[in-house]
Amino acid sequence: MTPRHKRMITVVAILAGVGVATTFALKSFNQNLLYYYSPTQVHAGEAPQARLIRVGGLVENGSVQRAPGSLEVTFTLTDYQQTVPVSYTGVLPDLFREGQGIIARGKFDSGRFVAEEVLAKHDENYMPPEVADSLKPHMDAANAAGGAAAPATASTMPVPGTT
């Protein structure tokens, strides 16, 4: 084998190795992505059923039910257009309450979203940008029909640490 053939084999082997490593990295990255969906998108069938996702909205008033003697909580998320039933077993954040903007991470099981983690907003002015953006079109429609004021959007929310 000539030195030129050896170099070509080495170059081809290196390129194949880089290609395999890139494929594994992209596949791993894709599996670890957590996509955000609003209740309207869930009802439209856009959310995958067997994959970890995030669902966000407001906790519907009167929907929080706690199982006696356990940490199981069920509630309904809404974006003022559609609702998604959520169940969660664990300690809820201190700021969790009805009417609160939250994001829940989990999977669907038998038509119910089973959350592994529930995140609540951190102060009275902040709403997660994904939740604010998904609520805005529905709140605008409600305002046009004479409803309540729209929640803060990502562009109008205060930045933590500023006054």
C-alpha positions as CSV (number, residue, x, y, z in Angstrom):
1,M,0.0,0.0,0.0
2,T,1.4,3.4,-0.9
3,P,1.6,6.3,1.5
4,R,-1.2,8.0,-0.4
5,H,-3.6,5.1,0.2
6,K,-2.7,5.0,3.9
7,R,-3.5,8.8,4.2
8,M,-6.8,8.3,2.4
9,I,-7.8,5.4,4.7
10,T,-6.9,7.5,7.7
11,V,-8.9,10.5,6.4
12,V,-11.9,8.3,5.6
13,A,-11.7,6.7,9.1
14,I,-11.5,10.1,10.8
15,L,-14.5,11.4,8.8
16,A,-16.5,8.3,9.6
17,G,-15.7,8.7,13.3
18,V,-16.7,12.4,13.3
19,G,-19.9,11.5,11.5
20,V,-20.8,8.8,14.1
21,A,-20.0,11.1,17.0
22,T,-22.1,13.9,15.5
23,T,-25.0,11.5,15.0
24,F,-24.9,10.3,18.6
25,A,-24.7,13.9,19.9
26,L,-27.6,15.1,17.8
27,K,-29.7,12.1,18.8
28,S,-29.0,12.6,22.5
29,F,-29.7,16.3,22.2
30,N,-33.1,15.7,20.5
31,Q,-34.2,13.2,23.2
32,N,-33.4,15.8,25.9
33,L,-35.4,18.7,24.5
34,L,-38.4,19.7,26.5
35,Y,-41.0,21.4,24.3
36,Y,-43.6,23.8,25.7
37,Y,-47.3,23.5,24.8
38,S,-50.3,25.5,25.8
39,P,-53.7,23.8,26.7
40,T,-55.0,24.9,23.2
41,Q,-52.1,23.2,21.5
42,V,-52.6,20.0,23.6
43,H,-56.3,19.9,22.5
44,A,-55.3,20.5,18.9
45,G,-53.2,17.3,19.1
46,E,-49.8,19.1,18.7
47,A,-48.4,17.7,21.9
48,P,-46.7,14.2,21.8
49,Q,-48.4,11.7,24.1
50,A,-45.4,9.5,25.0
51,R,-42.7,12.1,25.5
52,L,-41.7,14.4,28.3
53,I,-43.0,17.9,27.6
54,R,-43.9,21.1,29.4
55,V,-47.5,22.4,29.7
56,G,-48.2,25.8,31.0
57,G,-51.1,28.1,31.8
58,L,-53.1,29.3,34.8
59,V,-54.4,27.0,37.5
60,E,-58.2,27.2,37.0
61,N,-60.1,28.6,40.0
62,G,-61.8,25.8,42.0
63,S,-60.0,23.0,40.3
64,V,-57.3,22.1,43.0
65,Q,-58.2,18.9,44.7
66,R,-55.9,17.2,47.3
67,A,-56.1,13.6,48.2
68,P,-56.5,13.2,52.0
69,G,-53.4,11.7,53.7
70,S,-51.2,11.8,50.5
71,L,-49.2,14.3,48.5
72,E,-51.4,13.7,45.4
73,V,-52.9,16.9,43.9
74,T,-55.1,17.2,40.8
75,F,-55.9,20.5,39.1
76,T,-56.7,22.0,35.8
77,L,-54.6,24.3,33.6
78,T,-56.2,26.8,31.3
79,D,-55.3,29.4,28.8
80,Y,-58.8,30.8,28.8
81,Q,-59.5,28.8,25.6
82,Q,-59.0,25.1,26.6
83,T,-58.1,23.2,29.8
84,V,-55.8,20.3,30.6
85,P,-56.3,18.0,33.7
86,V,-53.0,17.6,35.6
87,S,-52.1,15.3,38.4
88,Y,-49.0,15.7,40.5
89,T,-47.6,13.7,43.5
90,G,-45.2,15.6,45.6
91,V,-44.7,18.9,47.4
92,L,-46.0,21.8,45.5
93,P,-44.1,25.1,45.4
94,D,-45.0,27.6,48.1
95,L,-46.3,30.1,45.4
96,F,-48.7,27.5,43.9
97,R,-52.3,28.6,44.1
98,E,-55.5,28.9,42.0
99,G,-55.2,31.6,39.3
100,Q,-51.4,31.2,39.4
101,G,-49.3,30.9,36.2
102,I,-47.4,27.6,36.3
103,I,-45.4,25.3,34.0
104,A,-45.7,21.5,34.6
105,R,-43.2,19.0,33.2
106,G,-44.3,15.5,32.6
107,K,-46.2,13.1,30.2
108,F,-49.7,12.2,29.2
109,D,-51.3,9.0,30.7
110,S,-54.9,8.1,29.8
111,G,-55.9,11.6,28.8
112,R,-54.4,13.2,32.0
113,F,-51.1,15.1,32.2
114,V,-49.0,13.5,34.9
115,A,-46.5,16.1,36.1
116,E,-43.1,15.2,37.5
117,E,-42.3,18.8,38.4
118,V,-44.4,21.9,38.9
119,L,-42.9,25.4,38.6
120,A,-44.7,28.5,39.9
121,K,-44.0,32.1,39.2
122,H,-41.6,33.7,41.6
123,D,-43.3,37.0,42.5
124,E,-46.6,38.8,42.0
125,N,-45.4,40.5,38.7
126,Y,-43.6,37.7,36.9
127,M,-45.2,35.2,34.5
128,P,-43.1,32.7,32.6
129,P,-42.7,34.1,29.0
130,E,-44.1,30.9,27.4
131,V,-47.2,31.2,29.5
132,A,-47.7,34.9,28.9
133,D,-47.2,34.5,25.2
134,S,-49.7,31.6,25.0
135,L,-52.3,33.5,27.1
136,K,-52.0,36.8,25.2
137,P,-54.2,35.9,22.1
138,H,-56.9,34.5,24.3
139,M,-56.8,37.4,26.7
140,D,-56.9,39.9,23.8
141,A,-60.1,38.1,22.6
142,A,-61.6,38.3,26.1
143,N,-60.7,42.0,26.3
144,A,-62.4,42.7,23.0
145,A,-65.5,41.0,24.3
146,G,-65.4,43.1,27.5
147,G,-63.3,40.7,29.7
148,A,-60.6,41.4,32.3
149,A,-57.2,43.0,31.8
150,A,-54.6,40.9,30.1
151,P,-51.7,39.5,32.1
152,A,-48.2,40.9,31.7
153,T,-46.3,39.8,28.6
154,A,-42.7,38.9,28.3
155,S,-41.9,42.3,27.0
156,T,-43.7,44.2,29.8
157,M,-42.6,42.0,32.8
158,P,-40.0,43.4,35.2
159,V,-36.5,41.9,35.1
160,P,-35.6,40.2,38.4
161,G,-33.2,42.4,40.4
162,T,-34.4,45.7,39.0
163,T,-36.7,48.2,40.6
